[in-house]
Amino acid sequence: MTPLTRLQMAERLARDIAPGSFVNLGIGMPSLVARHIRPEQGVILHSENGLLHFGGPPAPGQEDYDLVDAGKNPVTLQPGASFFDSALSFSMMRGGHLDLAVLGGFEVSATGDLANWWTGEPGDAQGVGGAMDLASGARQIWVLMEHRTKDGRPRILDRCAYPLTARAVVTRIYTDLAVLAIEPGGVRILQLTPGVTPDALQAVTGTRLLPATAA
């Protein structure tokens, strides 16, 4: 099976964002989603460093490093964009004003627990940033991550081994192998990457998968 690239994963997720949504894109792989938001979607992107309604990166050579997202990636401004301080930005995050936060993940459990800030291993840097605020404040949490670690271990598990960012918040997972939904009964397959079979996906997943429902 041939997994999707990170850009393909981001493009796949971007297609599913509801028109008119207010969306925060987390640091790392989620920031790639900004490249694939179509103007006709009317999506308003929020960045925790105090920026609302930005777009993807500028053309090479046109970068302004005073205009960056929370991960310090150069971005562009959309008509009506605004700037504000961190206090107001975090109030937006904590106050339930974001429809969706797209976050990276180390692990996600079958009940939607998210671990994405620290592995708990000696010497590993702790990097919570605004993840806990987003995980508790946004109306929906989608996770964008590779299905397996670099050494082949599953990231989707019965129970997270790493310290949790938040409990039972993840509703959907986008990986290089599939799109999955967290439901009361477990993790359901919504879509498989071409060439990936349900059995092959189950073999690299650390929890029982529910089959896709009939269309």
For each residue, the residues with C-beta under 8 A, 3 or more apart:
1: 177 193 195 196 197 200
2: 193 194 195
3: 146 147 176 177 193
4: 8 9 12 176 177 193
5: 8 9 176
6: 9 10 29 32 176
7: 10 11 32 35
8: 4 5 11 12 176
9: 4 5 6 12 13 29 32 144 174 175 176
10: 6 7 13 14 29 30 32 33 35 36 144
11: 7 8 14 15 35 36
12: 4 8 9 15 16 174 179
13: 9 10 16 17 33 36 102 142 144 174
14: 10 11 17 33 36 37 38
15: 11 12 36
16: 12 13 172 179
17: 13 14 21 23 33 37 41 43 100
18: 21 99 100
19: 40 41 42 43
20: 41 42 43 44
21: 17 18 43 44 99 100
22: 43 44 46 97 98 99 100
23: 17 43 44 45 46 98 99 100 101 102
24: 45 46 47 48 93 98 100 101 102 134 138
25: 30 31 33 34 45 47 69 101 102
26: 30 31 70 101 102 103 104 116 131 134
27: 30 31 70 71 104 129
28: 31 71 104
29: 6 9 10 32 104 144 145
30: 10 25 26 27 33 102 103 104 144
31: 25 26 27 28 34 69 71 73
32: 6 7 9 10 29 35 36
33: 10 13 14 17 25 30 36 37 102 144
34: 25 31 37 45 54 55 56 57 69 75
35: 7 10 11 32 56 57
36: 10 11 13 14 15 32 33 56
37: 14 17 33 34 41 43 45 55 56
38: 14 41
39: 42
40: 19
41: 17 19 20 37 38
42: 19 20 39
43: 17 19 20 21 22 23 37
44: 20 21 22 23 52 53
45: 23 24 25 34 37 52 53 54 55
46: 22 23 24 51 52 89 92 93 98
47: 24 25 50 51 52 54 69 70 75 89
48: 24 70 86 89 90 93 129 130 133 134
49: 68 69 70 86 89
50: 47 83 84 85 86 88 89
51: 46 47 54 69 75 81 82 83
52: 44 45 46 47 81 82 83 84
53: 44 45 77 78 79 80 81 82
54: 34 45 47 51 69 75 76 77 78 81
55: 34 37 45 75 76 77 78
56: 34 35 36 37 75 76
57: 34 35 63 73 74 75 76
58: 62 63 64 74 75 76
59: 62
60: 63
61:
62: 58 59
63: 57 58 60 74
64: 58 67 74
65: 68 72 74
66:
67: 64 74 75 76 77
68: 49 65 71 72 73 74 75
69: 25 31 34 47 49 51 54 72 73 75
70: 26 27 47 48 49 129 130
71: 27 28 31 68
72: 65 68 69
73: 31 57 68 69
74: 57 58 63 64 65 67 68
75: 34 47 51 54 55 56 57 58 67 68 69
76: 54 55 56 57 58 67
77: 53 54 55 67 81
78: 53 54 55 81
79: 53
80: 53
81: 51 52 53 54 77 78
82: 51 52 53
83: 50 51 52
84: 50 52 88 89
85: 50 88 89
86: 48 49 50 89 90
87: 90 91
88: 50 84 85 91 92
89: 46 47 48 49 50 84 85 86 92 93
90: 48 86 87 93 94 130 133
91: 87 88 94 95
92: 46 88 89 95 97 98
93: 24 46 48 89 90 97 98 101 130 133 134 137 138
94: 90 91 133 136 137
95: 91 92 137
96: 137 138 139
97: 22 92 93 137
98: 22 23 24 46 92 93 101 134 137 138 139
99: 18 21 22 23 138 139 140
100: 17 18 21 22 23 24 138 139 140 141 142
101: 23 24 25 26 93 98 134 135 137 138 140 141 142
102: 13 23 24 25 26 30 33 142 143 144
103: 26 30 114 116 131 134 135 141 142 143 144 165
104: 26 27 28 29 30 116 143 144 145
105: 108 114 115 116 143 144 145 155 170 173
106: 115 116 119 145 155 162
107: 114 115 116 155 156 157 160 161 162
108: 105 112 113 114 115 143 145 155 156 157 160 170 173 182
109: 112 113 156 157 158 159 160 207
110: 156 157 158 159 182 186 187 207 208
111: 167 168 182
112: 108 109 141 167 168 169 170 171 182
113: 108 109 159 160 164 166 167 168 169 170
114: 103 105 107 108 135 141 143 160 164 165 166 169 170
115: 105 106 107 108 160 161 162 163 164 165
116: 26 103 104 105 106 107 131 143 165
117: 126 127 128 129 131 132 163 165
118: 124 125 126 127 128 162 163
119: 106 124 162 163
120: 124 162 163
121: 124
122:
123:
124: 118 119 120 121
125: 118
126: 117 118
127: 117 118
128: 117 118 131 132 165
129: 27 48 70 117
130: 48 70 90 93 133 134
131: 26 103 116 117 128 134 135 165
132: 117 128 135 136 165 166
133: 48 90 93 94 130 136 137
134: 24 26 48 93 98 101 103 130 131 137 138 141
135: 101 103 114 131 132 138 141 165 166 169
136: 94 132 133 166 169
137: 93 94 95 96 97 98 101 133 134
138: 24 93 96 98 99 100 101 134 135 141
139: 96 98 99 100
140: 99 100 101 171 172
141: 100 101 103 112 114 134 135 138 166 169 170 171
142: 13 100 101 102 103 170 171 172 173 174
143: 102 103 104 105 108 114 116 170 172 173 174
144: 9 10 13 29 30 33 102 103 104 105 174 175
145: 29 104 105 106 108 155 173 174 175
146: 3 149 155 175 176
147: 3 154 155 156 175 176 177 178 201 204 205
148: 152 153 154 155 204
149: 146 152 153 154 155
150:
151:
152: 148 149 204
153: 148 149 206
154: 147 148 149 157 204 205 206
155: 105 106 107 108 145 146 147 148 149 175 206
156: 107 108 109 110 147 173 175 180 187 205 206 207
157: 107 108 109 110 154 160 161 206 207
158: 109 110 206 207
159: 109 110 113
160: 107 108 109 113 114 115 157 164
161: 107 115 157
162: 106 107 115 118 119 120
163: 115 117 118 119 120
164: 113 114 115 160 167
165: 103 114 115 116 117 128 131 132 135
166: 113 114 132 135 136 141 169
167: 111 112 113 164
168: 111 112 113
169: 112 113 114 135 136 141 166
170: 105 108 112 113 114 141 142 143 173 182
171: 112 140 141 142 181 182
172: 16 140 142 143 179 180 181 182 190
173: 105 108 142 143 145 156 170 179 180 181 182 187
174: 9 12 13 142 143 144 145 179
175: 9 144 145 146 147 155 156 178 179 180
176: 3 4 5 6 8 9 146 147 193
177: 1 3 4 147 192 193 196 201 204
178: 147 175 189 190 191 192 193 196 201
179: 12 16 172 173 174 175 189 190 191
180: 156 172 173 175 187 188 189 190 209
181: 171 172 173 187 188 190
182: 108 110 111 112 170 171 172 173 186 187
183: 186 187 188 210
184:
185: 188 210
186: 110 182 183 207 208 209 210
187: 110 156 173 180 181 182 183 205 207 208 209 210
188: 180 181 183 185 209 210 211 212 213
189: 178 179 180 192 198 201 209 210 211 212
190: 172 178 179 180 181 212
191: 178 179 212
192: 177 178 189 196 197 198 201 212
193: 1 2 3 4 176 177 178 196
194: 2
195: 1 2
196: 1 177 178 192 193 200 201
197: 1 192 200 201
198: 189 192 201 202 209 211 212
199: 202 203
200: 1 196 197 203 204
201: 147 177 178 189 192 196 197 198 204 205 209
202: 198 199 205 208 209
203: 199 200
204: 147 148 152 154 177 200 201
205: 147 154 156 187 201 202 209
206: 153 154 155 156 157 158
207: 109 110 156 157 158 186 187
208: 110 186 187 202
209: 180 186 187 188 189 198 201 202 205
210: 183 185 186 187 188 189
211: 188 189 198
212: 188 189 190 191 192 198
213: 188
214:
215:
